[in-house]
Amino acid sequence: LSYSTPENLLLHDELSVFIYASIDKLPEDIKTSITLLELEGMTYEQNDAVKDCPVGTVRASIFRAREAK
């Protein structure tokens, strides 16, 4: 089974555009948290160190990012 079909590649590209556009609409602090966690692969603790804020604040930012519509 090949996942590199033209249809799947197009779907991947369209989904990527949608995801990045959605992230771009978030407030800056929330955008930073979700980008570091989901796109850069950082842990909550690493995210905390980069943003220099408590891990609870990072968790709240991630929660708000995931709930944003």
Secondary structure, DSSP 8 states (H G I E B T S, - for coil): --S--HHHHHHHHHHHHHHHHHHHTS-HHHHHHHIIIIIS---HHHHHHHHTS-HHHHHHHHHHHHH--
